[in-house]
Amino acid sequence: MDRTGTFQDRAADACARALSPADAVRLERSVEDALRIIAAACAERNEPPVKAARRQLAEIYGATRLSRRRERSGAGA
């Protein structure tokens, strides 16, 4: 059994042999679409309003956890 190359390389080679040219084009387009969607989500996530809202929610969440921890430690003491 040939152990050269990574598993991903061997899998990609097997897929390339198994796909018709039309299937390969569809797969490439599908990957391009997925990457485009990921890039758009990352860009949206880093926009100032979203980033500020996420920061505010994180602060509220942290304050809530701290409050609950204080309540538990006060009740247990």
Chimera marker file (.cmm) of the C-alpha trace (Angstrom):
<marker_set name="trace">
<marker id="1" x="0.000" y="0.000" z="0.000" r="1" g="1" b="0" radius="0.5"/>
<marker id="2" x="1.356" y="3.405" z="-0.980" r="1" g="1" b="0" radius="0.5"/>
<marker id="3" x="1.773" y="5.668" z="2.068" r="1" g="1" b="0" radius="0.5"/>
<marker id="4" x="3.233" y="8.707" z="0.291" r="1" g="1" b="0" radius="0.5"/>
<marker id="5" x="1.381" y="12.012" z="0.531" r="1" g="1" b="0" radius="0.5"/>
<marker id="6" x="-1.236" y="13.037" z="3.015" r="1" g="1" b="0" radius="0.5"/>
<marker id="7" x="-4.669" y="11.537" z="3.308" r="1" g="1" b="0" radius="0.5"/>
<marker id="8" x="-6.142" y="14.732" z="1.856" r="1" g="1" b="0" radius="0.5"/>
<marker id="9" x="-3.833" y="14.487" z="-1.179" r="1" g="1" b="0" radius="0.5"/>
<marker id="10" x="-4.804" y="10.875" z="-1.794" r="1" g="1" b="0" radius="0.5"/>
<marker id="11" x="-8.502" y="11.703" z="-1.320" r="1" g="1" b="0" radius="0.5"/>
<marker id="12" x="-8.262" y="14.657" z="-3.711" r="1" g="1" b="0" radius="0.5"/>
<marker id="13" x="-6.556" y="12.454" z="-6.307" r="1" g="1" b="0" radius="0.5"/>
<marker id="14" x="-9.273" y="9.808" z="-5.944" r="1" g="1" b="0" radius="0.5"/>
<marker id="15" x="-11.997" y="12.433" z="-6.310" r="1" g="1" b="0" radius="0.5"/>
<marker id="16" x="-10.324" y="13.937" z="-9.349" r="1" g="1" b="0" radius="0.5"/>
<marker id="17" x="-10.246" y="10.539" z="-11.016" r="1" g="1" b="0" radius="0.5"/>
<marker id="18" x="-13.878" y="9.817" z="-10.101" r="1" g="1" b="0" radius="0.5"/>
<marker id="19" x="-15.374" y="13.152" z="-11.195" r="1" g="1" b="0" radius="0.5"/>
<marker id="20" x="-16.429" y="13.975" z="-14.696" r="1" g="1" b="0" radius="0.5"/>
<marker id="21" x="-15.287" y="17.365" z="-16.005" r="1" g="1" b="0" radius="0.5"/>
<marker id="22" x="-18.798" y="18.755" z="-15.500" r="1" g="1" b="0" radius="0.5"/>
<marker id="23" x="-18.870" y="17.449" z="-11.915" r="1" g="1" b="0" radius="0.5"/>
<marker id="24" x="-15.463" y="18.984" z="-11.235" r="1" g="1" b="0" radius="0.5"/>
<marker id="25" x="-16.713" y="22.379" z="-12.442" r="1" g="1" b="0" radius="0.5"/>
<marker id="26" x="-19.819" y="22.103" z="-10.239" r="1" g="1" b="0" radius="0.5"/>
<marker id="27" x="-17.649" y="21.171" z="-7.258" r="1" g="1" b="0" radius="0.5"/>
<marker id="28" x="-15.346" y="24.138" z="-7.863" r="1" g="1" b="0" radius="0.5"/>
<marker id="29" x="-18.328" y="26.491" z="-8.089" r="1" g="1" b="0" radius="0.5"/>
<marker id="30" x="-19.777" y="25.022" z="-4.908" r="1" g="1" b="0" radius="0.5"/>
<marker id="31" x="-16.508" y="25.561" z="-3.051" r="1" g="1" b="0" radius="0.5"/>
<marker id="32" x="-16.232" y="29.105" z="-4.417" r="1" g="1" b="0" radius="0.5"/>
<marker id="33" x="-19.790" y="29.836" z="-3.261" r="1" g="1" b="0" radius="0.5"/>
<marker id="34" x="-19.070" y="28.454" z="0.209" r="1" g="1" b="0" radius="0.5"/>
<marker id="35" x="-15.911" y="30.545" z="0.501" r="1" g="1" b="0" radius="0.5"/>
<marker id="36" x="-17.781" y="33.647" z="-0.655" r="1" g="1" b="0" radius="0.5"/>
<marker id="37" x="-20.479" y="33.076" z="1.994" r="1" g="1" b="0" radius="0.5"/>
<marker id="38" x="-17.839" y="32.582" z="4.695" r="1" g="1" b="0" radius="0.5"/>
<marker id="39" x="-16.056" y="35.779" z="3.670" r="1" g="1" b="0" radius="0.5"/>
<marker id="40" x="-19.327" y="37.726" z="3.744" r="1" g="1" b="0" radius="0.5"/>
<marker id="41" x="-20.168" y="36.377" z="7.203" r="1" g="1" b="0" radius="0.5"/>
<marker id="42" x="-16.710" y="37.343" z="8.488" r="1" g="1" b="0" radius="0.5"/>
<marker id="43" x="-17.019" y="40.832" z="7.021" r="1" g="1" b="0" radius="0.5"/>
<marker id="44" x="-20.480" y="41.274" z="8.542" r="1" g="1" b="0" radius="0.5"/>
<marker id="45" x="-19.293" y="40.024" z="11.908" r="1" g="1" b="0" radius="0.5"/>
<marker id="46" x="-16.509" y="42.607" z="11.980" r="1" g="1" b="0" radius="0.5"/>
<marker id="47" x="-18.690" y="45.571" z="11.005" r="1" g="1" b="0" radius="0.5"/>
<marker id="48" x="-18.778" y="48.194" z="13.785" r="1" g="1" b="0" radius="0.5"/>
<marker id="49" x="-22.468" y="47.851" z="14.791" r="1" g="1" b="0" radius="0.5"/>
<marker id="50" x="-22.261" y="44.072" z="15.000" r="1" g="1" b="0" radius="0.5"/>
<marker id="51" x="-18.933" y="44.148" z="16.773" r="1" g="1" b="0" radius="0.5"/>
<marker id="52" x="-20.233" y="46.688" z="19.284" r="1" g="1" b="0" radius="0.5"/>
<marker id="53" x="-23.375" y="44.642" z="19.908" r="1" g="1" b="0" radius="0.5"/>
<marker id="54" x="-21.330" y="41.492" z="20.427" r="1" g="1" b="0" radius="0.5"/>
<marker id="55" x="-19.065" y="43.331" z="22.866" r="1" g="1" b="0" radius="0.5"/>
<marker id="56" x="-22.072" y="44.665" z="24.792" r="1" g="1" b="0" radius="0.5"/>
<marker id="57" x="-23.640" y="41.202" z="25.004" r="1" g="1" b="0" radius="0.5"/>
<marker id="58" x="-20.327" y="39.781" z="26.219" r="1" g="1" b="0" radius="0.5"/>
<marker id="59" x="-20.170" y="42.409" z="28.960" r="1" g="1" b="0" radius="0.5"/>
<marker id="60" x="-23.747" y="41.653" z="30.058" r="1" g="1" b="0" radius="0.5"/>
<marker id="61" x="-23.042" y="37.927" z="30.017" r="1" g="1" b="0" radius="0.5"/>
<marker id="62" x="-19.876" y="38.416" z="32.069" r="1" g="1" b="0" radius="0.5"/>
<marker id="63" x="-21.668" y="40.613" z="34.611" r="1" g="1" b="0" radius="0.5"/>
<marker id="64" x="-24.471" y="38.076" z="34.923" r="1" g="1" b="0" radius="0.5"/>
<marker id="65" x="-22.023" y="35.229" z="35.511" r="1" g="1" b="0" radius="0.5"/>
<marker id="66" x="-20.148" y="37.281" z="38.116" r="1" g="1" b="0" radius="0.5"/>
<marker id="67" x="-23.407" y="38.131" z="39.899" r="1" g="1" b="0" radius="0.5"/>
<marker id="68" x="-24.480" y="34.486" z="39.990" r="1" g="1" b="0" radius="0.5"/>
<marker id="69" x="-21.065" y="33.407" z="41.239" r="1" g="1" b="0" radius="0.5"/>
<marker id="70" x="-21.267" y="35.983" z="44.054" r="1" g="1" b="0" radius="0.5"/>
<marker id="71" x="-24.769" y="34.774" z="44.970" r="1" g="1" b="0" radius="0.5"/>
<marker id="72" x="-23.585" y="31.148" z="45.144" r="1" g="1" b="0" radius="0.5"/>
<marker id="73" x="-20.505" y="31.993" z="47.189" r="1" g="1" b="0" radius="0.5"/>
<marker id="74" x="-22.574" y="34.151" z="49.586" r="1" g="1" b="0" radius="0.5"/>
<marker id="75" x="-25.220" y="31.467" z="50.007" r="1" g="1" b="0" radius="0.5"/>
<marker id="76" x="-22.615" y="28.744" z="50.566" r="1" g="1" b="0" radius="0.5"/>
<marker id="77" x="-20.589" y="30.683" z="53.148" r="1" g="1" b="0" radius="0.5"/>
<link id1="1" id2="2" r="1" g="1" b="0" radius="0.2"/>
<link id1="2" id2="3" r="1" g="1" b="0" radius="0.2"/>
<link id1="3" id2="4" r="1" g="1" b="0" radius="0.2"/>
<link id1="4" id2="5" r="1" g="1" b="0" radius="0.2"/>
<link id1="5" id2="6" r="1" g="1" b="0" radius="0.2"/>
<link id1="6" id2="7" r="1" g="1" b="0" radius="0.2"/>
<link id1="7" id2="8" r="1" g="1" b="0" radius="0.2"/>
<link id1="8" id2="9" r="1" g="1" b="0" radius="0.2"/>
<link id1="9" id2="10" r="1" g="1" b="0" radius="0.2"/>
<link id1="10" id2="11" r="1" g="1" b="0" radius="0.2"/>
<link id1="11" id2="12" r="1" g="1" b="0" radius="0.2"/>
<link id1="12" id2="13" r="1" g="1" b="0" radius="0.2"/>
<link id1="13" id2="14" r="1" g="1" b="0" radius="0.2"/>
<link id1="14" id2="15" r="1" g="1" b="0" radius="0.2"/>
<link id1="15" id2="16" r="1" g="1" b="0" radius="0.2"/>
<link id1="16" id2="17" r="1" g="1" b="0" radius="0.2"/>
<link id1="17" id2="18" r="1" g="1" b="0" radius="0.2"/>
<link id1="18" id2="19" r="1" g="1" b="0" radius="0.2"/>
<link id1="19" id2="20" r="1" g="1" b="0" radius="0.2"/>
<link id1="20" id2="21" r="1" g="1" b="0" radius="0.2"/>
<link id1="21" id2="22" r="1" g="1" b="0" radius="0.2"/>
<link id1="22" id2="23" r="1" g="1" b="0" radius="0.2"/>
<link id1="23" id2="24" r="1" g="1" b="0" radius="0.2"/>
<link id1="24" id2="25" r="1" g="1" b="0" radius="0.2"/>
<link id1="25" id2="26" r="1" g="1" b="0" radius="0.2"/>
<link id1="26" id2="27" r="1" g="1" b="0" radius="0.2"/>
<link id1="27" id2="28" r="1" g="1" b="0" radius="0.2"/>
<link id1="28" id2="29" r="1" g="1" b="0" radius="0.2"/>
<link id1="29" id2="30" r="1" g="1" b="0" radius="0.2"/>
<link id1="30" id2="31" r="1" g="1" b="0" radius="0.2"/>
<link id1="31" id2="32" r="1" g="1" b="0" radius="0.2"/>
<link id1="32" id2="33" r="1" g="1" b="0" radius="0.2"/>
<link id1="33" id2="34" r="1" g="1" b="0" radius="0.2"/>
<link id1="34" id2="35" r="1" g="1" b="0" radius="0.2"/>
<link id1="35" id2="36" r="1" g="1" b="0" radius="0.2"/>
<link id1="36" id2="37" r="1" g="1" b="0" radius="0.2"/>
<link id1="37" id2="38" r="1" g="1" b="0" radius="0.2"/>
<link id1="38" id2="39" r="1" g="1" b="0" radius="0.2"/>
<link id1="39" id2="40" r="1" g="1" b="0" radius="0.2"/>
<link id1="40" id2="41" r="1" g="1" b="0" radius="0.2"/>
<link id1="41" id2="42" r="1" g="1" b="0" radius="0.2"/>
<link id1="42" id2="43" r="1" g="1" b="0" radius="0.2"/>
<link id1="43" id2="44" r="1" g="1" b="0" radius="0.2"/>
<link id1="44" id2="45" r="1" g="1" b="0" radius="0.2"/>
<link id1="45" id2="46" r="1" g="1" b="0" radius="0.2"/>
<link id1="46" id2="47" r="1" g="1" b="0" radius="0.2"/>
<link id1="47" id2="48" r="1" g="1" b="0" radius="0.2"/>
<link id1="48" id2="49" r="1" g="1" b="0" radius="0.2"/>
<link id1="49" id2="50" r="1" g="1" b="0" radius="0.2"/>
<link id1="50" id2="51" r="1" g="1" b="0" radius="0.2"/>
<link id1="51" id2="52" r="1" g="1" b="0" radius="0.2"/>
<link id1="52" id2="53" r="1" g="1" b="0" radius="0.2"/>
<link id1="53" id2="54" r="1" g="1" b="0" radius="0.2"/>
<link id1="54" id2="55" r="1" g="1" b="0" radius="0.2"/>
<link id1="55" id2="56" r="1" g="1" b="0" radius="0.2"/>
<link id1="56" id2="57" r="1" g="1" b="0" radius="0.2"/>
<link id1="57" id2="58" r="1" g="1" b="0" radius="0.2"/>
<link id1="58" id2="59" r="1" g="1" b="0" radius="0.2"/>
<link id1="59" id2="60" r="1" g="1" b="0" radius="0.2"/>
<link id1="60" id2="61" r="1" g="1" b="0" radius="0.2"/>
<link id1="61" id2="62" r="1" g="1" b="0" radius="0.2"/>
<link id1="62" id2="63" r="1" g="1" b="0" radius="0.2"/>
<link id1="63" id2="64" r="1" g="1" b="0" radius="0.2"/>
<link id1="64" id2="65" r="1" g="1" b="0" radius="0.2"/>
<link id1="65" id2="66" r="1" g="1" b="0" radius="0.2"/>
<link id1="66" id2="67" r="1" g="1" b="0" radius="0.2"/>
<link id1="67" id2="68" r="1" g="1" b="0" radius="0.2"/>
<link id1="68" id2="69" r="1" g="1" b="0" radius="0.2"/>
<link id1="69" id2="70" r="1" g="1" b="0" radius="0.2"/>
<link id1="70" id2="71" r="1" g="1" b="0" radius="0.2"/>
<link id1="71" id2="72" r="1" g="1" b="0" radius="0.2"/>
<link id1="72" id2="73" r="1" g="1" b="0" radius="0.2"/>
<link id1="73" id2="74" r="1" g="1" b="0" radius="0.2"/>
<link id1="74" id2="75" r="1" g="1" b="0" radius="0.2"/>
<link id1="75" id2="76" r="1" g="1" b="0" radius="0.2"/>
<link id1="76" id2="77" r="1" g="1" b="0" radius="0.2"/>
</marker_set>
